[in-house]
């Protein structure tokens, strides 16, 4: 049951309150791509139906009372595909998190890199990975909330680099599609292959969390990582007064006795 980027932001932030940021402008149709339609026409059609200009929205607010930046994919915008606009958005989100000393959460829902931008879309894999590394270098929490679906170049880059990997129940998560893998290895895959639960059992995901518990769970995780002081006052334990040790008796003392 996929939801829009706007609904996702309202779900994750405390009391549904947040502020979106304006993402950097990028060249439109840099490769002058055309298949059955012009790429520019596809973009206009997608933008007419969507809330945001591309497949990513970035917002900041509080999660569990902690300053947090969240970048959310919108699968309804060309399958949540990652082009230069999405890459710029993730870089902007990482920079905002470092400036605000905030946690960063990315919520992918994507079929992968955007084919209409060719090699330029694949370059975003490296750019987004470098941006995430800067967040980690500053010691800020970076979580990934894997939703349905998370595949392709997105899963092969920033989506698998979280300090903690969270997934929604039943979400499809992988790189290549099931049919491609089966044809390549010539074997039948398990029915639950590439589901969130399968990845949890095989160590690729840290936890599977129902949608209604995400705000509380993520807020608790941020609190555990960011808390630098104990939650209560430290009560010092005074050492008991030690009795002076008896002097060891020498052989001479014993002889006098």
Phi, psi and omega per residue, in radians:
X1 nan 1.543 -3.083
X2 -1.299 2.563 3.101
X3 -2.188 2.876 -3.097
X4 -1.326 2.900 3.107
X5 -1.077 -0.678 3.134
X6 -1.103 -0.774 3.123
X7 -1.142 -0.630 3.131
X8 -1.123 -0.756 3.127
X9 -1.106 -0.736 3.118
X10 -1.104 -0.564 -3.125
X11 -1.273 -0.658 -2.999
X12 -1.512 -0.653 -3.098
X13 -1.367 2.623 3.120
X14 -1.017 2.222 3.126
X15 1.004 0.326 3.115
X16 1.173 0.346 -3.088
X17 -1.780 2.267 -3.125
X18 -2.857 2.954 3.061
X19 -2.237 2.231 3.086
X20 -1.487 2.759 3.099
X21 -1.995 2.697 3.083
X22 -1.398 2.181 -3.103
X23 -1.475 2.675 -3.130
X24 -1.057 2.547 3.063
X25 -1.341 2.511 3.123
X26 -2.239 2.765 3.090
X27 -1.039 2.383 3.119
X28 -1.600 2.253 3.109
X29 0.915 1.036 -3.084
X30 -1.128 -0.433 -3.111
X31 -1.729 0.044 -3.095
X32 0.915 0.866 -2.998
X33 -1.415 2.515 3.073
X34 -2.594 2.294 2.952
X35 -2.044 -1.951 3.026
X36 -1.278 -0.413 3.083
X37 -2.361 2.840 2.999
X38 -1.217 2.521 3.115
X39 -1.061 -0.667 3.127
X40 -1.081 -0.633 3.108
X41 -1.196 -0.672 3.104
X42 -1.111 -0.722 3.127
X43 -1.112 -0.768 -3.141
X44 -1.095 -0.711 3.136
X45 -1.146 -0.707 3.132
X46 -1.198 -0.701 -3.138
X47 -1.184 -0.515 3.132
X48 -1.177 -0.487 -3.110
X49 -1.675 -0.355 -2.992
X50 -1.686 2.845 3.086
X51 -1.410 -0.565 -3.064
X52 -1.995 2.928 -3.028
X53 -1.264 -0.407 -3.139
X54 -2.556 -2.839 -2.995
X55 -1.467 0.198 -3.107
X56 -2.408 2.458 3.008
X57 -2.202 2.444 3.132
X58 -2.137 2.293 -3.118
X59 -2.470 2.824 3.081
X60 -2.359 2.636 -3.111
X61 3.100 -2.591 -3.134
X62 -2.051 2.468 2.985
X63 -2.257 2.029 -3.067
X64 1.117 0.458 -3.137
X65 1.441 0.067 -3.130
X66 -1.917 2.448 3.093
X67 -1.035 2.250 -3.037
X68 -2.515 2.462 3.009
X69 -1.939 2.286 -3.117
X70 -2.177 2.256 3.028
X71 -1.931 2.108 -3.027
X72 -2.086 2.326 3.058
X73 -1.485 2.619 3.053
X74 -2.053 1.846 -3.064
X75 -1.145 -0.419 -3.126
X76 -1.220 -0.275 3.116
X77 -1.624 1.670 3.123
X78 0.856 0.793 3.089
X79 1.144 0.432 -3.135
X80 1.066 0.448 -3.054
X81 -1.180 2.575 -3.078
X82 -1.700 1.953 3.017
X83 -2.004 -2.835 -3.112
X84 -1.131 -0.582 3.134
X85 -1.131 -0.737 3.101
X86 -1.150 -0.739 3.103
X87 -1.035 -0.785 3.097
X88 -1.092 -0.646 3.133
X89 -1.128 -0.729 3.138
X90 -1.211 -0.677 3.064
X91 -1.074 -0.746 3.118
X92 -1.112 -0.687 3.128
X93 -1.125 -0.738 3.131
X94 -1.132 -0.725 3.127
X95 -1.150 -0.684 3.113
X96 -1.125 -0.696 3.131
X97 -1.100 -0.710 -3.141
X98 -1.213 -0.646 3.122
X99 -1.180 -0.726 -3.099
X100 -1.532 -0.003 -3.071
X101 0.927 0.868 -3.026
X102 -2.053 2.793 3.014
X103 -1.252 2.652 3.109
X104 -2.078 2.260 3.084
X105 -2.208 2.262 3.048
X106 -2.014 2.364 -3.098
X107 -2.074 1.558 -3.129
X108 -1.347 2.535 2.966
X109 -2.648 1.559 -2.885
X110 -2.636 2.579 3.018
X111 -1.499 -0.086 3.103
X112 2.132 -2.748 -3.115
X113 -1.200 2.612 -3.076
X114 -1.460 2.005 -3.029
X115 -1.089 -0.517 -3.099
X116 -1.188 -0.226 3.113
X117 -1.916 0.114 2.990
X118 0.865 -2.298 -3.082
X119 -1.086 -0.474 3.134
X120 -1.123 -0.626 3.101
X121 -1.256 -0.625 3.109
X122 -1.178 -0.540 3.106
X123 -1.107 -0.394 -3.139
X124 -1.178 -0.381 3.082
X125 -1.062 -0.790 3.131
X126 -1.247 -0.715 -3.094
X127 -1.127 -0.772 -3.122
X128 -1.201 -0.644 3.104
X129 -1.107 -0.723 3.107
X130 -1.134 -0.663 3.136
X131 -1.146 -0.709 3.118
X132 -1.134 -0.640 -3.134
X133 -1.076 -0.615 3.111
X134 -1.153 -0.631 3.082
X135 -1.126 -0.747 -3.121
X136 -1.207 -0.618 3.126
X137 -1.082 -0.510 3.120
X138 -1.498 -0.021 3.093
X139 1.376 0.365 -3.129
X140 -1.588 2.540 3.125
X141 -1.143 2.418 3.057
X142 -2.287 1.956 3.127
X143 -1.967 2.656 3.021
X144 -2.140 2.242 3.064
X145 -1.846 1.806 -3.074
X146 -1.416 2.131 3.138
X147 -2.112 3.102 -3.058
X148 -1.561 2.163 -0.197
X149 -1.728 2.813 2.988
X150 -2.224 1.849 -3.018
X151 -2.494 3.106 3.006
X152 1.095 -2.530 -3.065
X153 -1.110 -0.386 3.086
X154 -1.220 -0.845 3.126
X155 -1.200 -0.385 -3.127
X156 -1.532 0.124 3.140
X157 -2.346 -2.015 -2.994
X158 -1.129 -0.408 -3.047
X159 -1.224 -0.277 3.137
X160 -1.975 0.345 -3.079
X161 -1.939 0.167 -3.077
X162 -1.144 2.553 2.988
X163 -1.058 -0.639 3.041
X164 -2.331 2.249 3.136
X165 -1.762 2.036 3.136
X166 -1.966 2.567 3.113
X167 -2.418 2.623 3.026
X168 -1.452 2.606 -3.130
X169 -0.973 2.331 3.043
X170 1.347 0.013 -3.101
X171 -1.137 2.445 3.061
X172 -1.486 2.151 -3.076
X173 -2.361 2.207 3.127
X174 3.141 -2.945 3.074
X175 -1.914 -1.418 3.074
X176 -1.410 2.772 -3.132
X177 -1.261 2.813 -3.098
X178 -1.016 -0.795 -3.094
X179 -1.105 -0.711 3.129
X180 -1.084 -0.759 -3.115
X181 -1.159 -0.770 -3.139
X182 -1.090 -0.705 3.121
X183 -1.201 -0.511 -3.125
X184 -1.334 -0.833 -3.079
X185 -1.601 -0.153 3.114
X186 0.979 0.783 3.086
X187 -2.424 2.707 3.084
X188 -1.493 2.218 -3.117
X189 -1.534 2.725 3.099
X190 -1.031 2.662 -3.101
X191 -1.065 -0.592 -3.105
X192 -1.647 0.259 -3.126
X193 -1.024 2.397 3.130
X194 1.197 0.292 3.012
X195 -1.594 2.824 3.132
X196 -1.013 -0.696 -3.108
X197 -1.178 -0.656 3.112
X198 -1.132 -0.764 3.129
X199 -1.177 -0.566 3.082
X200 -1.127 -0.781 3.140
X201 -1.137 -0.450 -3.090
X202 -1.847 0.257 2.967
X203 1.415 0.197 3.139
X204 -1.592 -0.288 -3.138
X205 -2.261 2.468 -3.098
X206 -1.471 -0.598 -3.127
X207 -2.766 2.619 3.039
X208 -1.973 2.085 -2.991
X209 -2.148 2.203 3.063
X210 -1.031 2.621 -3.027
X211 -0.989 -0.674 -3.093
X212 -1.223 -0.242 -3.103
X213 -1.853 0.076 -3.014
X214 -1.159 -0.801 -3.105
X215 -1.048 -0.821 -3.120
X216 -1.151 -0.756 -3.101
X217 -1.146 -0.839 -3.123
X218 -1.144 -0.695 3.094
X219 -1.055 -0.710 3.123
X220 -1.158 -0.693 3.132
X221 -1.140 -0.754 3.105
X222 -1.077 -0.725 -3.126
X223 -1.090 -0.717 -3.132
X224 -1.123 -0.654 -3.092
X225 -1.399 -0.672 -3.000
X226 -1.540 -0.295 -3.102
X227 -1.230 1.999 -3.121
X228 -1.716 -0.173 3.134
X229 -2.202 2.664 3.122
X230 -1.129 2.682 -3.110
X231 -1.256 -0.300 -3.140
X232 -2.277 2.880 3.141
X233 -1.152 2.530 3.122
X234 -1.511 2.169 3.120
X235 -1.716 1.972 -3.124
X236 -1.183 2.475 3.102
X237 -1.771 2.051 -3.117
X238 -1.404 2.385 3.108
X239 -1.231 2.408 3.091
X240 -1.121 2.538 3.134
X241 -1.130 2.183 -3.114
X242 -1.546 2.361 3.088
X243 -1.301 2.481 3.134
X244 -1.076 2.359 -3.103
X245 -1.222 2.495 3.108
X246 -1.235 2.472 3.105
X247 -1.236 2.386 -3.141
X248 -1.165 2.380 3.125
X249 -1.354 2.355 3.124
X250 -1.579 2.926 3.122
X251 -1.102 -0.565 -3.139
X252 -1.166 -0.699 3.100
X253 -1.073 -0.756 -3.141
X254 -1.072 -0.665 -3.114
X255 -1.164 -0.668 3.117
X256 -1.109 -0.687 3.128
X257 -1.112 nan nan
